[in-house]
Amino acid sequence: MLIECALVLLLIMPMPSNQVRGAVTKFVAGLWDNDVCKYVSMGAMAINAIYFFYVCDHLLSPMYAFGFLSGYDELLLSCELRAAAFANERNAYITGSSLFLFLVLRRLVDVQAKLFESRAEVKRSGAGVPMGIPMAPTPAAYKPHGE
């Protein structure tokens, strides 16, 4: 999950130029093209999905874990049972977040690649003013406000 977070942060950070965007996007997309990384990430996502559905019952009814909605007396719920419920709930949130970040990461790579291609196409067509070239000053820019 930490690797996914780092890659998502890398893709959403402001890019100083389109060349940097292209390099970052190609780097992250290149990781996915590597067979070892692809199979490791797909295996990790499969394990996350299985474990998420295993511990998801604590997300569906969290109040039962605390004895608020059950017919049991609150004294029957020991600290160990509550700690186990907290651990399962925490693990469900972590695995769910990891699954969500995986989907976000795949979409971000697609969006950044399309943005890179679009900006490169606009630059090739010659539309717009190139950065760094000063424009000719207009006479209206030098008039004082009172005139």
N, CA, C and O of each residue as an XYZ file, in Angstrom:
588
protein
N       0.822     -1.184      0.000
C       0.000      0.000      0.000
C       0.872      1.257      0.000
O       0.518      2.257     -0.625
N       1.992      1.210      0.688
C       2.872      2.372      0.711
C       3.465      2.657     -0.667
O       3.638      3.816     -1.043
N       3.776      1.607     -1.416
C       4.285      1.799     -2.773
C       3.198      2.419     -3.650
O       3.474      3.312     -4.451
N       1.964      1.942     -3.496
C       0.852      2.522     -4.247
C       0.670      3.993     -3.893
O       0.461      4.823     -4.778
N       0.748      4.319     -2.612
C       0.620      5.716     -2.185
C       1.709      6.581     -2.809
O       1.441      7.691     -3.268
N       2.926      6.072     -2.824
C       4.032      6.840     -3.402
C       3.822      7.055     -4.894
O       4.075      8.152     -5.392
N       3.368      6.038     -5.618
C       3.144      6.181     -7.050
C       1.981      7.127     -7.354
O       2.045      7.906     -8.305
N       0.919      7.057     -6.548
C      -0.210      7.976     -6.740
C       0.230      9.406     -6.461
O      -0.119     10.314     -7.214
N       0.988      9.621     -5.396
C       1.484     10.967     -5.102
C       2.406     11.467     -6.211
O       2.396     12.655     -6.536
N       3.188     10.586     -6.783
C       4.065     10.958     -7.883
C       3.258     11.403     -9.101
O       3.656     12.326     -9.812
N       2.125     10.747     -9.337
C       1.310     11.080    -10.504
C       0.430     12.313    -10.301
O       0.068     12.965    -11.280
N       0.078     12.649     -9.065
C      -0.797     13.807     -8.860
C      -0.034     15.075     -8.521
O      -0.639     16.139     -8.393
N       1.272     14.986     -8.373
C       2.034     16.194     -8.056
C       2.052     17.129     -9.263
O       1.944     16.672    -10.401
N       2.188     18.425     -9.025
C       2.266     19.355    -10.159
C       3.532     19.099    -10.975
O       4.620     18.929    -10.425
N       3.370     19.076    -12.278
C       4.492     18.809    -13.175
C       5.006     20.129    -13.745
O       4.210     20.946    -14.208
N       6.321     20.353    -13.721
C       6.839     21.616    -14.244
C       6.760     21.715    -15.768
O       6.674     22.819    -16.305
N       6.787     20.589    -16.467
C       6.703     20.624    -17.925
C       6.087     19.319    -18.423
O       5.934     18.351    -17.678
N       5.747     19.328    -19.688
C       5.155     18.134    -20.278
C       6.184     17.018    -20.424
O       5.823     15.841    -20.406
N       7.448     17.370    -20.568
C       8.488     16.343    -20.663
C       8.612     15.580    -19.346
O       8.804     14.364    -19.340
N       8.501     16.300    -18.236
C       8.557     15.639    -16.918
C       7.342     14.740    -16.749
O       7.460     13.618    -16.257
N       6.157     15.237    -17.162
C       4.937     14.426    -17.085
C       5.108     13.154    -17.894
O       4.732     12.073    -17.439
N       5.676     13.272    -19.099
C       5.886     12.098    -19.937
C       6.858     11.116    -19.314
O       6.645      9.905    -19.376
N       7.936     11.631    -18.707
C       8.923     10.744    -18.080
C       8.328     10.003    -16.883
O       8.544      8.803    -16.719
N       7.578     10.725    -16.050
C       6.966     10.092    -14.867
C       5.925      9.065    -15.297
O       5.872      7.959    -14.759
N       5.103      9.437    -16.266
C       4.061      8.515    -16.730
C       4.676      7.277    -17.381
O       4.210      6.159    -17.159
N       5.715      7.475    -18.180
C       6.368      6.323    -18.811
C       7.047      5.430    -17.782
O       7.090      4.210    -17.942
N       7.584      6.047    -16.716
C       8.201      5.249    -15.653
C       7.169      4.366    -14.959
O       7.390      3.169    -14.777
N       6.042      4.961    -14.574
C       5.016      4.196    -13.856
C       4.363      3.173    -14.781
O       4.101      2.044    -14.367
N       4.100      3.557    -16.026
C       3.531      2.597    -16.974
C       4.536      1.497    -17.300
O       4.153      0.354    -17.554
N       5.820      1.843    -17.292
C       6.859      0.836    -17.531
C       6.929     -0.201    -16.422
O       7.258     -1.363    -16.664
N       6.615      0.228    -15.201
C       6.550     -0.748    -14.107
C       5.473     -1.789    -14.381
O       5.660     -2.975    -14.111
N       4.347     -1.336    -14.920
C       3.257     -2.262    -15.205
C       3.599     -3.171    -16.386
O       3.130     -4.308    -16.443
N       4.403     -2.688    -17.319
C       4.789     -3.507    -18.468
C       5.771     -4.611    -18.096
O       5.872     -5.614    -18.802
N       6.493     -4.436    -16.995
C       7.408     -5.461    -16.514
C       6.586     -6.642    -15.993
O       5.715     -6.461    -15.142
N       6.856     -7.842    -16.497
C       6.049     -9.007    -16.126
C       6.131     -9.325    -14.642
O       5.127     -9.695    -14.034
N       7.306     -9.188    -14.052
C       7.461     -9.509    -12.630
C       6.611     -8.560    -11.776
O       5.893     -9.002    -10.880
N       6.696     -7.260    -12.058
C       5.896     -6.283    -11.296
C       4.409     -6.499    -11.513
O       3.614     -6.372    -10.582
N       4.032     -6.827    -12.751
C       2.617     -7.046    -13.044
C       2.065     -8.232    -12.248
O       0.991     -8.135    -11.654
N       2.797     -9.351    -12.235
C       2.304    -10.532    -11.539
C       2.348    -10.361    -10.024
O       1.474    -10.861     -9.315
N       3.354     -9.662     -9.530
C       3.428     -9.411     -8.088
C       2.280     -8.507     -7.649
O       1.647     -8.764     -6.625
N       2.007     -7.451     -8.414
C       0.921     -6.550     -8.032
C      -0.442     -7.223     -8.169
O      -1.316     -7.016     -7.326
N      -0.635     -8.016     -9.204
C      -1.906     -8.736     -9.345
C      -2.071     -9.775     -8.240
O      -3.177     -9.967     -7.736
N      -0.990    -10.443     -7.860
C      -1.066    -11.390     -6.748
C      -1.373    -10.693     -5.436
O      -2.167    -11.188     -4.636
N      -0.742     -9.539     -5.209
C      -1.015     -8.782     -3.987
C      -2.455     -8.292     -3.965
O      -3.088     -8.290     -2.909
N      -2.980     -7.880     -5.106
C      -4.373     -7.426     -5.159
C      -5.334     -8.587     -4.923
O      -6.370     -8.417     -4.281
N      -4.994     -9.763     -5.441
C      -5.845    -10.936     -5.197
C      -5.850    -11.298     -3.717
O      -6.900    -11.603     -3.152
N      -4.682    -11.263     -3.092
C      -4.607    -11.548     -1.652
C      -5.368    -10.490     -0.865
O      -6.084    -10.817      0.082
N      -5.218     -9.212     -1.252
C      -5.959     -8.139     -0.586
C      -7.466     -8.322     -0.727
O      -8.209     -8.121      0.233
N      -7.918     -8.703     -1.922
C      -9.355     -8.884     -2.144
C      -9.900    -10.036     -1.307
O     -10.966     -9.923     -0.702
N      -9.167    -11.138     -1.276
C      -9.614    -12.291     -0.474
C      -9.651    -11.926      1.000
O     -10.623    -12.229      1.691
N      -8.595    -11.274      1.488
C      -8.552    -10.910      2.905
C      -9.588     -9.841      3.232
O     -10.153     -9.837      4.326
N      -9.840     -8.928      2.282
C     -10.855     -7.902      2.512
C     -12.225     -8.538      2.702
O     -12.951     -8.161      3.621
N     -12.594     -9.491      1.858
C     -13.890    -10.143      2.005
C     -13.932    -11.028      3.247
O     -15.006    -11.282      3.792
N     -12.781    -11.493      3.691
C     -12.716    -12.299      4.916
C     -13.016    -11.457      6.155
O     -13.719    -11.913      7.057
N     -12.495    -10.247      6.206
C     -12.677     -9.404      7.397
C     -13.767     -8.350      7.209
O     -13.970     -7.512      8.086
N     -14.462     -8.384      6.085
C     -15.464     -7.359      5.783
C     -16.685     -7.438      6.691
O     -17.416     -6.455      6.808
N     -16.924     -8.560      7.329
C     -18.101     -8.669      8.192
C     -18.050     -7.691      9.361
O     -19.100     -7.316      9.885
N     -16.877     -7.273      9.777
C     -16.769     -6.303     10.865
C     -17.077     -4.895     10.385
O     -17.389     -4.024     11.196
N     -16.997     -4.656      9.083
C     -17.400     -3.360      8.552
C     -18.903     -3.293      8.331
O     -19.505     -2.223      8.425
N     -19.500     -4.428      8.040
C     -20.929     -4.440      7.764
C     -21.761     -4.190      9.021
O     -22.815     -3.558      8.954
N     -21.297     -4.676     10.146
C     -22.040     -4.450     11.391
C     -21.054     -4.187     12.532
O     -20.836     -5.061     13.371
N     -20.458     -2.991     12.571
C     -19.461     -2.725     13.600
C     -20.059     -2.623     15.002
O     -19.350     -2.825     15.988
N     -21.337     -2.317     15.105
C     -21.944     -2.165     16.430
C     -22.085     -3.513     17.143
O     -22.112     -3.563     18.373
N     -22.175     -4.593     16.381
C     -22.242     -5.915     17.013
C     -20.953     -6.248     17.746
O     -20.974     -6.939     18.765
N     -19.843     -5.764     17.236
C     -18.562     -6.048     17.874
C     -18.470     -5.419     19.255
O     -17.737     -5.908     20.114
N     -19.202     -4.348     19.471
C     -19.161     -3.670     20.763
C     -20.305     -4.076     21.679
O     -20.364     -3.624     22.822
N     -21.206     -4.909     21.209
C     -22.280     -5.381     22.050
C     -23.478     -4.455     22.116
O     -24.369     -4.671     22.938
N     -23.531     -3.430     21.277
C     -24.652     -2.502     21.328
C     -25.920     -3.087     20.727
O     -27.013     -2.822     21.228
N     -25.804     -3.860     19.685
C     -26.971     -4.371     18.983
C     -27.184     -5.868     19.175
O     -28.114     -6.430     18.597
N     -26.369     -6.506     19.950
C     -26.519     -7.948     20.134
C     -27.349     -8.232     21.383
O     -27.555     -7.361     22.228
N     -27.809     -9.450     21.473
C     -28.592     -9.848     22.623
C     -27.731    -10.269     23.803
O     -28.255    -10.587     24.871
N     -26.418    -10.275     23.622
C     -25.527    -10.705     24.682
C     -25.335     -9.594     25.703
O     -25.448     -8.405     25.404
N     -25.048    -10.022     26.884
C     -24.737     -9.060     27.926
C     -23.359     -8.454     27.637
O     -22.469     -9.139     27.133
N     -23.192     -7.190     27.953
C     -21.931     -6.516     27.660
C     -20.770     -7.120     28.450
O     -19.617     -6.999     28.037
N     -21.052     -7.750     29.549
C     -19.994     -8.360     30.338
C     -19.412     -9.598     29.663
O     -18.285     -9.994     29.961
N     -20.172    -10.212     28.757
C     -19.680    -11.409     28.078
C     -18.636    -11.085     27.007
O     -17.866    -11.958     26.609
N     -18.608     -9.846     26.546
C     -17.626     -9.459     25.545
C     -16.337     -9.063     26.247
O     -16.271     -8.040     26.930
N     -15.342     -9.868     26.072
C     -14.085     -9.602     26.753
C     -13.257     -8.582     25.969
O     -13.573     -8.239     24.830
N     -12.216     -8.122     26.600
C     -11.307     -7.181     25.947
C     -10.622     -7.826     24.751
O     -10.331     -7.153     23.763
N     -10.362     -9.138     24.838
C      -9.716     -9.827     23.736
C     -10.614     -9.858     22.501
O     -10.137     -9.686     21.380
N     -11.922    -10.078     22.710
C     -12.847    -10.078     21.582
C     -12.951     -8.690     20.955
O     -13.019     -8.561     19.733
N     -12.963     -7.681     21.769
C     -13.022     -6.315     21.251
C     -11.729     -5.945     20.524
O     -11.770     -5.277     19.491
N     -10.599     -6.369     21.047
C      -9.324     -6.100     20.380
C      -9.262     -6.816     19.033
O      -8.756     -6.265     18.056
N      -9.776     -8.045     18.985
C      -9.807     -8.780     17.722
C     -10.729     -8.088     16.717
O     -10.424     -8.035     15.526
N     -11.853     -7.559     17.198
C     -12.774     -6.841     16.310
C     -12.124     -5.571     15.775
O     -12.265     -5.242     14.597
N     -11.408     -4.859     16.647
C     -10.699     -3.654     16.192
C      -9.636     -4.014     15.155
O      -9.487     -3.314     14.154
N      -8.904     -5.089     15.385
C      -7.857     -5.503     14.450
C      -8.452     -5.898     13.104
O      -7.912     -5.541     12.056
N      -9.568     -6.636     13.127
C     -10.207     -7.016     11.867
C     -10.754     -5.804     11.126
O     -10.672     -5.726      9.900
N     -11.308     -4.867     11.870
C     -11.820     -3.655     11.236
C     -10.683     -2.829     10.632
O     -10.807     -2.316      9.520
N      -9.586     -2.706     11.362
C      -8.423     -1.988     10.850
C      -7.887     -2.651      9.587
O      -7.582     -1.968      8.609
N      -7.771     -3.983      9.602
C      -7.263     -4.705      8.441
C      -8.201     -4.576      7.241
O      -7.748     -4.528      6.097
N      -9.504     -4.520      7.503
C     -10.457     -4.328      6.411
C     -10.285     -2.949      5.791
O     -10.344     -2.810      4.570
N     -10.075     -1.935      6.612
C      -9.859     -0.590      6.071
C      -8.555     -0.513      5.272
O      -8.515      0.126      4.221
N      -7.503     -1.150      5.754
C      -6.215     -1.115      5.057
C      -6.306     -1.839      3.718
O      -5.851     -1.317      2.699
N      -6.886     -3.028      3.711
C      -6.976     -3.773      2.451
C      -7.943     -3.096      1.484
O      -7.694     -3.079      0.279
N      -9.036     -2.543      1.988
C      -9.959     -1.808      1.117
C      -9.299     -0.581      0.511
O      -9.506     -0.275     -0.663
N      -8.511      0.119      1.305
C      -7.788      1.285      0.792
C      -6.770      0.875     -0.260
O      -6.591      1.574     -1.257
N      -6.116     -0.231     -0.051
C      -5.139     -0.719     -1.020
C      -5.814     -1.093     -2.337
O      -5.282     -0.799     -3.407
N      -6.967     -1.730     -2.271
C      -7.707     -2.065     -3.486
C      -8.153     -0.796     -4.216
O      -8.062     -0.714     -5.441
N      -8.630      0.184     -3.463
C      -9.065      1.443     -4.064
C      -7.898      2.186     -4.700
O      -8.030      2.719     -5.802
N      -6.755      2.226     -4.015
C      -5.586      2.908     -4.564
C      -5.086      2.233     -5.835
O      -4.576      2.904     -6.732
N      -5.226      0.926     -5.920
C      -4.832      0.222     -7.130
C      -5.659      0.702     -8.321
O      -5.118      0.952     -9.398
N      -6.973      0.830     -8.123
C      -7.839      1.319     -9.190
C      -7.529      2.775     -9.535
O      -7.509      3.144    -10.709
N      -7.288      3.602     -8.519
C      -6.943      5.002     -8.746
C      -5.620      5.100     -9.508
O      -5.489      5.916    -10.421
N      -4.662      4.290     -9.144
C      -3.357      4.312     -9.805
C      -3.478      3.951    -11.284
O      -2.880      4.613    -12.133
N      -4.229      2.931    -11.592
C      -4.406      2.539    -12.991
C      -5.089      3.648    -13.787
O      -4.719      3.902    -14.934
N      -6.075      4.305    -13.196
C      -6.774      5.384    -13.899
C      -5.876      6.618    -14.039
O      -5.898      7.283    -15.074
N      -5.098      6.922    -13.018
C      -4.196      8.066    -13.096
C      -3.149      7.889    -14.184
O      -2.814      8.852    -14.874
N      -2.635      6.704    -14.349
C      -1.665      6.452    -15.415
C      -2.323      6.710    -16.765
O      -1.713      7.316    -17.646
N      -3.550      6.259    -16.933
C      -4.269      6.474    -18.181
C      -4.526      7.959    -18.431
O      -4.315      8.443    -19.543
N      -4.976      8.677    -17.416
C      -5.269     10.109    -17.565
C      -3.996     10.903    -17.852
O      -3.992     11.773    -18.723
N      -2.927     10.613    -17.132
C      -1.673     11.337    -17.347
C      -1.097     11.050    -18.737
O      -0.537     11.945    -19.370
N      -1.228      9.821    -19.208
C      -0.733      9.485    -20.547
C      -1.525     10.244    -21.614
O      -0.947     10.749    -22.576
N      -2.845     10.322    -21.444
C      -3.667     11.070    -22.400
C      -3.357     12.561    -22.345
O      -3.324     13.221    -23.384
N      -3.132     13.096    -21.161
C      -2.781     14.506    -21.028
C      -1.435     14.796    -21.686
O      -1.275     15.818    -22.354
N      -0.475     13.904    -21.499
C       0.840     14.066    -22.131
C       0.712     14.076    -23.648
O       1.295     14.928    -24.320
N      -0.053     13.125    -24.188
C      -0.232     13.060    -25.635
C      -0.963     14.292    -26.159
O      -0.614     14.815    -27.217
N      -1.961     14.750    -25.437
C      -2.732     15.918    -25.857
C      -1.868     17.174    -25.884
O      -1.917     17.946    -26.841
N      -1.091     17.371    -24.850
C      -0.229     18.559    -24.809
C       0.880     18.478    -25.859
O       1.265     19.498    -26.432
N       1.389     17.290    -26.111
C       2.405     17.136    -27.149
C       1.809     17.438    -28.518
O       2.475     18.038    -29.361
N       0.574     17.034    -28.748
C      -0.094     17.308    -30.017
C      -0.335     18.801    -30.197
O      -0.145     19.326    -31.294
N      -0.746     19.485    -29.151
C      -0.961     20.929    -29.226
C       0.362     21.635    -29.502
O       0.411     22.594    -30.273
N       1.410     21.168    -28.882
C       2.719     21.787    -29.097
C       3.208     21.565    -30.535
O       3.809     22.459    -31.131
N       2.950     20.376    -31.087
C       3.350     20.095    -32.460
C       2.545     20.923    -33.461
O       3.066     21.303    -34.510
N       1.288     21.203    -33.148
C       0.448     21.959    -34.081
C       0.812     23.437    -34.121
O       0.430     24.142    -35.055
N       1.539     23.909    -33.130
C       1.989     25.302    -33.117
C       0.966     26.265    -32.563
O       1.167     27.476    -32.659
N      -0.107     25.792    -31.995
C      -1.116     26.675    -31.415
C      -0.615     27.241    -30.100
O       0.071     26.557    -29.341
N      -0.955     28.473    -29.840
C      -0.590     29.085    -28.572
C       0.752     29.790    -28.647
O       1.443     29.732    -29.664
N       1.107     30.447    -27.572
C       2.357     31.182    -27.475
C       3.378     30.299    -26.778
O       3.108     29.799    -25.686
N       4.548     30.093    -27.383
C       5.569     29.292    -26.709
C       6.020     29.966    -25.408
O       6.086     31.192    -25.323
N       6.317     29.176    -24.433
C       6.748     29.713    -23.147
C       8.142     30.319    -23.274
O       9.015     29.760    -23.937
N       8.338     31.471    -22.629
C       9.648     32.090    -22.591
C       9.882     33.132    -23.667
O      10.881     33.850    -23.620
N       8.979     33.231    -24.639
C       9.142     34.245    -25.688
C       8.284     35.442    -25.313
O       7.069     35.304    -25.171
N       8.892     36.625    -25.147
C       8.095     37.789    -24.758
C       7.228     38.265    -25.915
O       7.617     38.214    -27.082
N       6.055     38.724    -25.550
C       5.140     39.269    -26.543
C       5.416     40.757    -26.709
O       5.971     41.396    -25.815
N       5.028     41.302    -27.850
C       5.219     42.728    -28.097
C       4.307     43.524    -27.157
O       3.140     43.170    -26.988
N       4.819     44.582    -26.550
C       3.981     45.355    -25.637
C       2.906     46.115    -26.415
O       3.126     46.568    -27.538
N       1.759     46.236    -25.793
C       0.666     46.981    -26.418
C       0.627     48.378    -25.815
O       1.002     48.554    -24.655
N       0.182     49.379    -26.577
C       0.130     50.749    -26.053
C      -0.823     50.876    -24.867
O      -0.601     51.713    -23.992
N      -1.878     50.064    -24.821
C      -2.836     50.160    -23.718
C      -2.205     49.731    -22.402
O      -2.689     50.113    -21.337
N      -1.157     48.961    -22.454
C      -0.528     48.467    -21.230
C       0.225     49.575    -20.527
O       0.463     49.482    -19.323
N       0.613     50.638    -21.253
C       1.403     51.704    -20.639
C       0.578     52.935    -20.267
O       1.130     53.909    -19.756
N      -0.720     52.910    -20.509
C      -1.562     54.058    -20.168
C      -1.849     54.059    -18.677
O      -2.147     53.015    -18.096
N      -1.760     55.230    -18.055
C      -2.165     55.309    -16.653
C      -3.673     55.150    -16.512
O      -4.419     55.342    -17.472
N      -4.116     54.797    -15.306
C      -5.544     54.569    -15.089
C      -6.373     55.833    -15.260
O      -7.539     55.752    -15.647
N      -5.815     56.968    -14.989
C      -6.589     58.204    -15.036
C      -6.880     58.684    -16.446
O      -7.747     59.541    -16.614
N      -6.224     58.195    -17.436
C      -6.412     58.714    -18.791
C      -7.429     57.962    -19.552
O      -7.697     58.284    -20.710
